[in-house]
Amino acid sequence: MLAFLITVTSSSALLNVQDVGQARISQTLAFIGCSLVFGFAWKYFFRPRPALRQVPSHSTLLTAGFRKLSNTFAHIIQNWYALRYFLLSVMFSESATAALSTISTTYMIHVLNMNSGQIGIVFLCVFVAGIPGSKLGGMIGLKINPLRSALLCLVVFIINTSLAAMIVKGEESQSMMYVFASIWGICLGWLHPTNAALYCTIIPRGQESELMGLYLFSGLVCSWLPPFLFTVLNEVGLSMNWGLASLNFFFASGFIFLKMIGNYQDAVEFALLRCDDPWSVPSMEDCTDNDDQDTQTKRISLPPLT
C-alpha cells in the first residue's frame, strides 16, 4: 500500500495532473495491480483440496455455512465471555479505524482546503508511521500483554483524535495535520496486529479458520456507522470538528468492551481448559477444581457442524 501511494503521488506530480487525473491514475494502477496479483494467486495458489467435513443430509452447502455460523455465534455469546467482549470491541474500534481515512479526507478537503497532493503526503505519513507503530505494539505487548497494549493504544487514539479536532481548524494549521496523521499511523500499526495477537490467544483450538472469519467480519460489519454519524452531525449544522471527534465514541466503546474481558491470563487459560462435557463451558473455577490434570490441559473446541 505504501509503494502504491508513492507510485500514484509521484506519477501525478510528473504528469502534472489535477485531482481527477490523479484519481484516474490511481484506479488504473489499482486495476492492473489487482488483476496481476489475483490472477497469479488464482492460477497457482488455489489448489484442489479434500473437504474437511461433509454437508449434513438435512442441509445444503449454502445453508450449512449459515447454520454453522449461527451456532458458533450463539455458543460464543452464551459461554465465551472473552471472545464476546473482544468481538464487540473490534466492531467499534476497527469501524473507527476503517472510517478514519474517509472522514479525515473529507475534513482535509472542506476544513483545511488541502489539495490531492497534500492529502497524499498525509497518508504517506500514516503508512510510514505504521512501520514503527507495529514494532512498538509488539514491544509493548511483550512487556505487559496484548490486552493492556490494545487498551493503551485506544487511549492514544482518543487523545490524538481529540487534540486534532481542537487544534486543526483551518488552512493555517495544515502542517499540524501531518503530525496528527503520523500519530494515527503509529496507532494503526500498533492496534491491528495487537488485536490479531490477542484474538489468537483467547480462541478455542480446532476452528481457527472459522473464528478468524468472524474476527474479520466483526471488524467490517459496523464500518458504515462512523461515516453515517459524521454525515448526520454535519447535516444538523454542527462543525466538522465535532464530526472528527465523533470517532472517539467508537474508540471509547472499544476500550470499554476490551476492559470487560478482565484478566488477560484468565482469558487465555479459559481457552485452553476443557471439562468433562466438551460442549459446555462452565466457569473457570469449576474447571480448575477438576482433579484430573490431563482433563484440565485439554483444549476446548466449539460444537461440530450439525
C-alpha positions as CSV (number, residue, x, y, z in Angstrom):
1,M,0.0,0.0,0.0
2,L,2.9,2.3,0.8
3,A,4.5,1.6,-2.6
4,F,1.2,2.1,-4.3
5,L,0.7,5.5,-2.7
6,I,4.2,6.6,-3.5
7,T,3.8,5.5,-7.2
8,V,0.4,7.4,-7.5
9,T,1.8,10.5,-5.9
10,S,5.0,10.6,-7.9
11,S,3.2,9.8,-11.2
12,S,0.7,12.6,-10.6
13,A,3.5,15.0,-9.9
14,L,5.4,14.0,-13.0
15,L,2.4,14.2,-15.3
16,N,1.2,17.4,-13.6
17,V,-2.4,16.3,-13.3
18,Q,-5.1,17.6,-11.0
19,D,-7.4,15.7,-8.6
20,V,-9.5,14.0,-11.4
21,G,-6.3,12.9,-13.2
22,Q,-4.8,11.6,-10.1
23,A,-7.9,9.6,-9.4
24,R,-7.7,8.1,-12.9
25,I,-4.1,7.2,-12.4
26,S,-4.9,5.6,-9.1
27,Q,-7.8,3.5,-10.5
28,T,-5.8,2.4,-13.5
29,L,-2.8,1.2,-11.4
30,A,-5.2,-0.4,-8.9
31,F,-6.9,-2.4,-11.7
32,I,-3.6,-3.5,-13.3
33,G,-2.1,-4.5,-9.9
34,C,-5.1,-6.4,-8.7
35,S,-5.5,-8.2,-11.9
36,L,-1.9,-9.4,-11.9
37,V,-1.9,-10.4,-8.2
38,F,-5.3,-12.1,-8.1
39,G,-4.8,-13.7,-11.4
40,F,-1.5,-15.2,-10.3
41,A,-3.0,-16.4,-7.0
42,W,-6.0,-17.9,-8.7
43,K,-3.8,-19.9,-11.1
44,Y,-1.1,-21.1,-8.8
45,F,-2.2,-20.9,-5.1
46,F,-5.8,-22.2,-5.2
47,R,-5.1,-25.9,-5.5
48,P,-7.8,-28.7,-5.1
49,R,-8.1,-30.0,-1.6
50,P,-10.4,-32.6,0.0
51,A,-13.3,-31.4,2.1
52,L,-12.7,-31.2,5.8
53,R,-16.4,-32.0,6.6
54,Q,-19.4,-33.5,5.0
55,V,-22.6,-31.4,4.5
56,P,-25.3,-32.8,6.8
57,S,-28.1,-34.6,5.0
58,H,-30.7,-32.2,6.1
59,S,-28.8,-29.1,4.9
60,T,-27.4,-27.7,1.6
61,L,-23.9,-26.3,1.0
62,L,-25.4,-22.8,1.3
63,T,-27.5,-23.2,4.4
64,A,-24.9,-25.3,6.3
65,G,-22.4,-22.5,6.5
66,F,-25.0,-20.0,7.8
67,R,-26.3,-22.6,10.3
68,K,-22.7,-23.3,11.5
69,L,-22.0,-19.6,11.9
70,S,-25.3,-19.1,13.8
71,N,-24.4,-22.0,16.2
72,T,-20.9,-20.6,16.7
73,F,-22.2,-17.1,17.5
74,A,-24.7,-18.5,19.9
75,H,-22.1,-20.5,21.7
76,I,-19.7,-17.5,21.9
77,I,-22.5,-15.3,23.3
78,Q,-23.6,-17.8,25.9
79,N,-20.2,-19.2,27.1
80,W,-17.1,-17.4,25.8
81,Y,-17.1,-14.2,27.7
82,A,-13.6,-13.1,26.4
83,L,-14.5,-13.7,22.8
84,R,-17.9,-12.0,23.2
85,Y,-16.4,-8.8,24.6
86,F,-13.4,-8.8,22.2
87,L,-15.6,-9.1,19.1
88,L,-17.8,-6.3,20.4
89,S,-14.7,-4.2,20.9
90,V,-13.5,-4.9,17.4
91,M,-16.9,-3.9,16.0
92,F,-16.5,-0.4,17.4
93,S,-12.8,0.3,17.4
94,E,-12.0,-1.1,13.9
95,S,-15.0,0.5,12.4
96,A,-13.5,3.8,13.5
97,T,-10.1,3.0,12.1
98,A,-11.7,1.9,8.8
99,A,-13.6,5.2,8.6
100,L,-10.7,7.3,9.6
101,S,-9.4,7.6,6.1
102,T,-12.8,8.7,4.7
103,I,-13.6,11.1,7.4
104,S,-10.1,12.7,7.6
105,T,-10.1,13.1,3.8
106,T,-13.4,14.9,3.9
107,Y,-12.1,17.0,6.8
108,M,-8.9,17.9,5.0
109,I,-10.7,19.0,1.8
110,H,-13.5,21.1,3.4
111,V,-11.9,22.4,6.6
112,L,-8.2,22.6,5.7
113,N,-8.6,23.2,2.0
114,M,-5.8,20.7,1.2
115,N,-5.3,19.5,-2.4
116,S,-4.8,16.0,-3.5
117,G,-1.0,16.2,-3.4
118,Q,-1.1,17.3,0.3
119,I,-3.6,14.7,1.2
120,G,-1.4,12.1,-0.5
121,I,1.5,13.2,1.7
122,V,-0.7,13.0,4.8
123,F,-1.5,9.3,4.0
124,L,2.2,8.7,3.2
125,C,2.9,9.9,6.8
126,V,0.3,7.5,8.1
127,F,1.7,4.5,6.2
128,V,5.3,5.2,7.1
129,A,4.5,5.8,10.7
130,G,2.7,2.5,10.8
131,I,6.0,0.6,10.5
132,P,7.5,1.8,13.8
133,G,3.9,1.6,15.2
134,S,3.8,-2.1,14.6
135,K,7.2,-2.6,16.2
136,L,6.1,-0.5,19.2
137,G,2.9,-2.5,19.6
138,G,4.9,-5.8,19.6
139,M,7.3,-4.4,22.2
140,I,4.6,-3.2,24.5
141,G,2.6,-6.4,24.1
142,L,5.6,-8.4,25.2
143,K,6.3,-6.1,28.0
144,I,2.8,-6.1,29.5
145,N,0.3,-8.2,27.5
146,P,-1.7,-7.8,24.2
147,L,-4.8,-6.8,26.1
148,R,-3.2,-3.9,28.0
149,S,-1.3,-3.0,24.9
150,A,-4.6,-2.7,22.9
151,L,-6.2,-0.6,25.7
152,L,-3.3,1.7,25.8
153,C,-3.4,2.1,22.0
154,L,-7.1,3.1,22.2
155,V,-6.3,5.7,24.8
156,V,-3.7,7.2,22.5
157,F,-6.2,7.1,19.6
158,I,-8.7,9.1,21.7
159,I,-6.2,11.7,22.9
160,N,-4.8,12.2,19.4
161,T,-8.3,12.5,17.8
162,S,-9.5,14.9,20.4
163,L,-6.4,17.1,20.0
164,A,-6.8,17.1,16.2
165,A,-10.4,18.1,16.4
166,M,-9.5,21.0,18.8
167,I,-6.3,22.3,17.1
168,V,-6.6,21.6,13.4
169,K,-9.3,24.1,12.4
170,G,-8.2,25.9,9.2
171,E,-5.6,26.4,6.5
172,E,-3.2,27.9,9.0
173,S,-3.0,24.6,10.8
174,Q,-2.4,22.3,7.7
175,S,1.1,21.5,8.9
176,M,-0.2,20.1,12.2
177,M,-2.2,17.6,10.2
178,Y,1.0,15.8,9.3
179,V,1.8,15.4,12.9
180,F,-1.5,14.0,13.9
181,A,-1.6,11.8,10.9
182,S,1.8,10.3,11.9
183,I,0.4,9.5,15.4
184,W,-2.7,7.9,13.8
185,G,-0.3,5.9,11.6
186,I,1.6,4.7,14.7
187,C,-1.7,3.7,16.4
188,L,-2.9,1.9,13.3
189,G,0.3,-0.1,13.0
190,W,0.0,-0.8,16.7
191,L,-3.7,-1.7,17.1
192,H,-4.3,-4.2,14.2
193,P,-1.5,-6.7,14.9
194,T,-2.1,-6.4,18.6
195,N,-5.8,-7.2,18.2
196,A,-4.9,-10.2,16.0
197,A,-2.4,-11.5,18.5
198,L,-4.9,-11.0,21.4
199,Y,-7.6,-12.8,19.5
200,C,-5.3,-15.8,18.6
201,T,-4.5,-16.4,22.2
202,I,-8.1,-16.4,23.5
203,I,-9.9,-18.5,20.8
204,P,-10.5,-22.2,21.3
205,R,-8.5,-24.6,19.2
206,G,-9.9,-26.6,16.3
207,Q,-11.9,-23.9,14.4
208,E,-9.3,-21.2,13.9
209,S,-10.3,-20.6,10.3
210,E,-14.0,-20.0,11.1
211,L,-13.2,-17.9,14.1
212,M,-10.7,-15.7,12.1
213,G,-13.5,-15.2,9.6
214,L,-15.7,-14.0,12.5
215,Y,-12.9,-11.6,13.5
216,L,-12.7,-10.1,10.0
217,F,-16.5,-9.9,9.8
218,S,-16.7,-8.1,13.2
219,G,-14.1,-5.5,12.0
220,L,-16.2,-4.7,9.0
221,V,-19.8,-5.1,10.0
222,C,-20.1,-1.6,11.6
223,S,-17.7,0.2,9.3
224,W,-20.6,2.2,7.8
225,L,-21.6,3.7,11.2
226,P,-18.9,6.3,11.8
227,P,-19.3,7.9,8.4
228,F,-23.0,7.9,8.9
229,L,-22.7,9.6,12.3
230,F,-20.3,12.1,10.7
231,T,-22.8,12.9,8.0
232,V,-25.7,13.3,10.5
233,L,-23.7,15.7,12.6
234,N,-22.7,17.7,9.5
235,E,-26.3,17.8,8.3
236,V,-27.7,19.1,11.5
237,G,-25.3,22.0,11.3
238,L,-22.5,21.0,13.7
239,S,-18.9,21.8,12.8
240,M,-16.9,19.1,11.2
241,N,-14.6,19.3,14.2
242,W,-17.4,17.5,16.1
243,G,-17.7,15.0,13.3
244,L,-14.0,14.2,13.5
245,A,-14.2,14.0,17.3
246,S,-17.2,11.6,17.0
247,L,-14.7,8.8,16.2
248,N,-13.9,8.9,19.9
249,F,-17.2,7.4,20.7
250,F,-16.2,4.2,18.8
251,F,-12.7,4.2,20.2
252,A,-14.1,4.6,23.7
253,S,-16.7,1.9,23.2
254,G,-14.0,-0.5,22.0
255,F,-12.0,0.4,25.1
256,I,-14.9,-0.3,27.4
257,F,-15.6,-3.7,25.9
258,L,-11.9,-4.7,26.0
259,K,-11.8,-3.7,29.6
260,M,-14.8,-6.0,30.3
261,I,-12.6,-9.0,29.3
262,G,-11.0,-8.7,32.7
263,N,-7.7,-10.5,33.4
264,Y,-5.8,-11.5,30.2
265,Q,-4.2,-14.6,31.7
266,D,-7.6,-15.9,32.9
267,A,-9.0,-15.5,29.3
268,V,-6.0,-17.4,27.9
269,E,-6.4,-20.2,30.4
270,F,-10.1,-20.4,29.8
271,A,-9.5,-21.0,26.1
272,L,-7.2,-23.9,27.0
273,L,-9.4,-25.6,29.6
274,R,-11.8,-28.4,28.9
275,C,-14.1,-30.0,31.4
276,D,-15.8,-33.4,31.2
277,D,-18.5,-32.2,28.7
278,P,-16.7,-30.8,25.7
279,W,-19.8,-28.8,24.6
280,S,-20.4,-27.0,27.8
281,V,-18.2,-24.3,29.2
282,P,-18.6,-23.9,33.0
283,S,-16.9,-21.2,35.0
284,M,-13.1,-21.3,35.3
285,E,-13.5,-22.2,39.0
286,D,-15.4,-25.4,38.1
287,C,-12.7,-26.3,35.6
288,T,-9.8,-25.7,37.9
289,D,-11.5,-27.8,40.6
290,N,-11.2,-30.9,38.4
291,D,-8.7,-33.3,39.9
292,D,-7.8,-34.8,36.6
293,Q,-4.8,-32.9,35.4
294,D,-5.0,-34.3,31.9
295,T,-8.6,-33.2,31.6
296,Q,-7.6,-29.6,32.6
297,T,-4.9,-29.3,30.0
298,K,-7.1,-30.5,27.0
299,R,-8.2,-27.8,24.7
300,I,-11.8,-26.9,24.2
301,S,-13.5,-26.7,20.8
302,L,-16.8,-25.5,19.6
303,P,-19.8,-27.6,18.7
304,P,-19.5,-29.7,15.5
305,L,-21.4,-28.9,12.3
306,T,-25.0,-30.1,12.7
